[in-house]
Each structure stands twice: as structure tokens, then as C-alpha cells.
Amino acid sequence: MGKKRSFKYNVLKTWSFSYLVVFVIPILLFLVFISLSISLLDREVGYYNSLAIEHVGSQFDKVFQQINQAAEEFLLDDSISSFTGYDDVSDIPSFYLYQEVASISRIVNSQSVVEGLILFSPDLDLYLSGEHYGRISFLSDIKEYSMEMTSGDVEEIFLQHSNFMQIFDASFSLPSGNLVRRMLVVRPLNFAEIGRRNRFYVAAVVNIADILGSSTNYDPYHDLMIFSRLSGEMVYDISDSDDIDDFKLDEIVGSSGELRDSMTAVQESKDSNFVYVVRIDKAQYFRMIYLLLVLALAYVAFTIVFGFIFCLRNIRRNWKELSFAIEKTGADTEQAENIYSPFVSSVSRLEEEKAGLSMIVASQTDSLKTSMIEKLVLAQDDAEFISKRALQECGIEFVSDVFLIYLVCGEEGFDVEKLVIDTFASSSVHVYPFSSAHGSAFLFNFLVSSGFDESRTYHDIAIQSKGMMAAHPEITDAAASDLANGLSGIGTAYLDTINTLEYKKSNMLREFVFYRDIVEMSKHARFSYPSEVQYTIAKAVEEAKGDEAVEAIRSIVDENRANGVSPRHMRYLLFSIANTVLRISQKLEDRYPGLKALQIPPIMQTRNFEASQLRLEENVKSLCESVIEMKNIVGDITKENYSLYANALALISSRYCDAQLNVSEIADHLGVSIAFLSKVFKKYHNMNISDYISRYRVQESKKLLLEKVSINEIVELCGFGSLRTYMRVFKKFEGVTPGKYRVLNSEEL
């Protein structure tokens, strides 16, 4: 009896120690980790904040360097000195003003972060920008550079004299309601000309996102502010922190300042009269750490109670099971180690063998199911020997005798099987994949109830297929058979599906269709579409006679409708007309590079025939108008100059991803001068070649943005050279940053 107690005591002691290790040690390690994390973060916060202020100072100093550089270029301009001899803006010759506007535009285009420049004189009541000139009092009405200013703002900024650089808020709201953060930096044209008559100033519009990225805050835990070194007041707050609006610079950097403990980095600007301050709120910075610590303490308390109950119950249950096993085996408890250890190891080994056997059985079962489905589909002559009972023994139990074969062709590496199963499988549709040389193949089995409707089933599959193909461009084609009854009809349905795919490829059909659609269209038995009508439509489209083409379409449609053709076969007729137009449009695209592509509306699966016909007619007219426009632009395509233009287009299309590609590189490659190439290109394209290169790269980058490609990869793939250049060029053509464009278009999708 004592030996048994000793054995039980040793076993229970071992189990108790194991449970203690499982529950307590992870808790202790977690608490130690939290403590070390708080200590290390507190030590490193000062270091990282100093890096932050160095980065901020470097970025903003570059901005002020560019503004000072622009001011120096204005000082070297003789037009500025000539303005001082006039008393009113109306006395200044317009030629001088236009000349200065052009000069400002050139300077703005040479800057990377400055969106706009305004040169103004409060004495003359004159302002000049890269686009306009006029009286300062009109700035609030003109909304120059999208600045939302009142007359009071204009008076405060542009009609006051100052001897040092100033910063004002120039933010504006987009139609979507989002705020574009910008600042207006104003400085005298020459700091040394104090008291001079008709003194000039420079105002530069700077986008904060171009400096620090698309986020309005520099960092979730940092506040970035700019103070005037002369007045000590804050002139710009990037973080919009309400609790620091009333503080002065000396209160922040002083030894007794109220914010001294929370402010970790201050740096003076090397190129302006400003001081940068990066403030970190330690309470907010460590908030998650403190929250984790509180949760850890709560977890410790819960685990102590729950662990004790859990360990006690499990030890009792395990001991009961072990005692029963020892009694059944008749083991001698005097040799506890020789009995207990092999018993445990044998149980573990049996569990592992069971798990491995289950995986083997599952794999073999799946393989057997696939093999049976393939034999059922491919071996049509042997289908009668594959009974339902044989299928049930393999784990395949069909819910009815109604089947359909579905074939999908997709790009290599794309998981078509999972996509199709996720799209179509439900309680009423069972999907069985199998191998096929023609793509990914699936056997659909439908649950037939009292409310089963064949036409509704066809419609649902067509709608789901259309949505799946539209959402996944990796799918290149898809087709399906008609509904088949019984196992013997599955093989025929498979052959019908293969024929459907082949028919679509040979006729360049892009819509998802069933076998019955192909049969009806190939017979042409119930609608009339003579070859002379096809020729009339094709010729009218090719000659860009949109009205004639539409009239021919309406005539043949009305003729078939008058002959009593059913709505379904009217859709087949419209589908055939669309394919005729599509073939002609592809020929025109080869003849006129850059021709607007034809958009064919969905026809086969739509219920509104009139709407589809109207959209097709509108697209045909649009195609003809595009052909006319290209003819007017191109003129005589046999001319040597047009060949030069076409070669330039081809070169840009093939090498736009090369950051070194520019007008000079293209001219050298084609063996002509830059001036001649620019003249020829603008003649045929009505656009400067440099602008066309930038726009082409932007258009290609927009496609990658919608495909969720990272910004840095897009910069490299589209040949922009640097992130700053990409941000500036994209903003110029699209009006928003790439990140904002991606968000807006994702919401629309």
C-alpha cells in the first residue's frame, strides 16, 4: 500500500510541476518582457526624437533653400528693378508683366517642393504668379493656387511690410472633404532694402505632404511645430495640437518651461529665422505598454484561479485513467519508471501513428474521388459501369441527377480551383474539381427541389461568372455546358464544353456563354444577318461614317423584330453585330496608334435589349469620331514626318520605364535634332513630347496603383527616378497625390 502511495505521490508531483511550468513561467517571462520594454523605450526615446528633429530640419531647410534661391533669381531679373520707377500697377507696361509671369512659371517648374510662387509689392498693389498678374486686392476672388483666402487674409499677408521671413496657413479642402495641408512662406525679396520705395516680396506655396509624406502628422506620437526665432511665437503647427497653441518658444526650451519634460528636440534653421520643435507625449507613447501591463496583471490573477482549478481537475481525471490502465495491464508499481515511461511513450506513438494514418487515408480518399470523377467524365463509354453505390463508397454522393461541366482557363500559378469553389459552391450546388488538358475543370451537381428552375440556374451561373471574371483578370476564358441529366450525359457535356471554348477562341468571343448559346449562334436559324449587311456596317465603321453604321444596325434589328424573332435570338443578332464592329476596330487600332479602344457592352446575359443596343450604337459613334480625329491629326500617313512621330511613340511605349529616357535620348536614337522632333511631335499629337512622356508614365502608374503595387516599386517600374519627382508629376496631371488617388478609386470600386 505504501509503495502504491509513493508511486501516486511521484506521479502527481511530476504532473503538478509540469502544469506549474506551463502556466507560471510564461507569465513571469511576459512580465519581465514588459518591464524591459518600458525601460529600453524610455532610454531610446530621446535618441529617436533627436533623429526626428534632424530629419525635419533637413527637409524644411531644403524648402527654405529653394525659396531663397528663387528670391535670388528674381533679384537678378532686371524687370524687378524697372518696376520701382512706377507709382501704380496700371502704369507698368503689360509686356514687362507678361515677361515676369513667364519667368515665375519657369522658376516654379524648376522647383521640386514649391507648388507656386507669388511676387508682390504692397506699395504698388501688384502681384504676379506663374499664371496671372493683377492687384493684390483681387487675390481673394481669383483663388490663386487654390488658396481659400478672405479679404482680411489678403490684407494681413500681402499688404503688410515685414523685414523677416513669415509662414501662413494655405491649406484647402478637396471636394471629397479631405484637407490638403499647405503653408505659405513669405520673405522680402532683399532683406537689406529696408525702407526702399516699392519694395517686393516673395510668397511660396509649399505642400506639407511633399515634405513629410502623405500623412498630415509627422508621426503618431510626435508633434511637429515651427516657431519664429525673432518673435518667439509658433507660426505653424503640423500636428494640430490644441494644448500648445498658447506657448512661447522660451517656455518650451527654457529650463523651467511647463513642457520641458515632454519636449525632447529643438533645432534652429540654417536658412531662415525659424526654430523647429519636435515634441513627444510620453504618456501617449507608452499608453499601449501600460495597457499591456494592466492586462498582464489581470491575466496573472485569472490564471492563478483558473490554473488551480484546471490542474486539480485534470490531475484527478488523469490519475483515474492511469489507475484504470495499470489495473488492466497488471503492471507492478514497484518499478514505476519501467512501467510509466513505456506506457506514456506507447500512447504517444499510437497517437502519432493514428494522425499519420488519418492524413494518408484523407490523401488517398481525395485522390480516389478525383480519379472517379475523371473516369466518370472522360470515359463516357464506361460511365454506365460506374454506379452510384460505387461513388458513395468513395465518398461521392450526388444530390440529384442534374449536372453541368464548367471549364476555366487562367494564368499559370493562379489558384483557379479555390476561386471557383468559393464562388459557386453552396448548399444547393456541389462542386467537384477534376483534371483536364483544356484548363481547370469542374463538375457541378445541383440540388433539385420543387422550386428548381433551369432558366434561373443558367442566369445565376452567368451572373456569378461575369462577376468572377471581372474581378480577376488572371482568368482568361470560361465556358459551361448545358444542364445534363444522369451520369451518362456527363461525358457528352464535357465534350460540349470543350467545343464551346474552341468556338469562342476562333470567333474572338469575350463573354461567358453556355453550349446552348454557341449552338444557337452557329446555326443562325432564327435571325437574319446577311453578309451584305455585315459588309455595309463594316465599311461604314472603317470609313468613320457613324450615322450610316447606326442606321444599318437599326435597320437590321427592326427587320428581325418585324419578322417575329424572339428576344433571346435578338440578343444573338446584336452579339453578332458587335463582333463585326469589334473586328473592324482592331484593324483600325493597327492603322491609327493611340485610337480610342471600342468598349463592347454585355449582351448575352443582359435582360434589357434596348439598353444594350443603345450602348453599342453610342460606342460605334464614339469609335467613328475617334477615327475622324486621328485622320485629322495624322493627315497623310505616308509622310516621313509621321513616320518619325510613330517611331517616337513606339520608343516611349517600350522604354518609358527607363528613368534616363528623355527628349534628348529619343532625338539621338532617331537621328534628328531636339527642336525638329519637338515640332513634329506637337504637330501630330498637339502636346509637347516631354509632357507626353510624363503623362504616359503617370497613366501606367495609375494601373499599378489600383493593383496595390507599392509606391516605391511604381517609381522604379515607371521610370520616375525618385519618389519626389513622382509625387510632383502625378500631382501636376491628376490634382491629387498617388496615395489619395488609390484611396479614392478603391472606394469607387
Secondary structure, DSSP 4 states (H G I P E B T S, - for coil): -HHHHHHHHHHHHHHHHHHHHHHHHHHHHHHHHHHHHHHHHHHHHHHHHHHHHHHHHHHHHHHHHHHHHHHHHHHT-HHHHHHTT-SSGGGS-HHHHHHHHHHHHHHHHH-SSEEEEEEEETTTTEEEESS-EE-GGGHHHHTGGG----HHHHHHHHSS--SS-EEEE--EE-TTS-EE-EEEEEEES-TT-TT-TT--EEEEEEEHHHHH-S-SSSBTTEEEEEEETTT--EEEESS--GGGTT--HHHHHSTT-TTTTTEEEEEE-SSSSEEEEEEE-HHHHTHHHHHHHHHHHHHHHHHHHHHHHHHHHHHHHHHHHHHHHHHHHT--GGGHHHHHHHHHHHHHHHHHHHHHHHHHHHHHHHHHHHHHHHHHHH-GGGGGGS-HHHHHHTT---SSSEEEEEEEEE-TT--HHHHHHHHH-SSSEEEEEE--TTSEEEEEEE---TT--HHHHHHHHHHHHHHHHHH-TTEEEEEE---EESGGGHHHHHHHHHHHHHHHHHTT--S-EEHHHHHHHHHT-SS---HHHHHHHHHHHHTT-HHHHHHHHHHHHHHHHHTT--HHHHHHHHHHHHHHHHHHHHHHHHHSTTPPPP-PPP-TT-S-HHHHHHHHHHHHHHHHHHHHHHHHHH--TTSHHHHHHHHHHHHHHHHTT-TT--HHHHHHHHTS-HHHHHHHHHHHHSS-HHHHHHHHHHHHHHHHHHTT--HHHHHHHTT-SSHHHHHHHHHHHHSS-HHHHHHHHHHH-
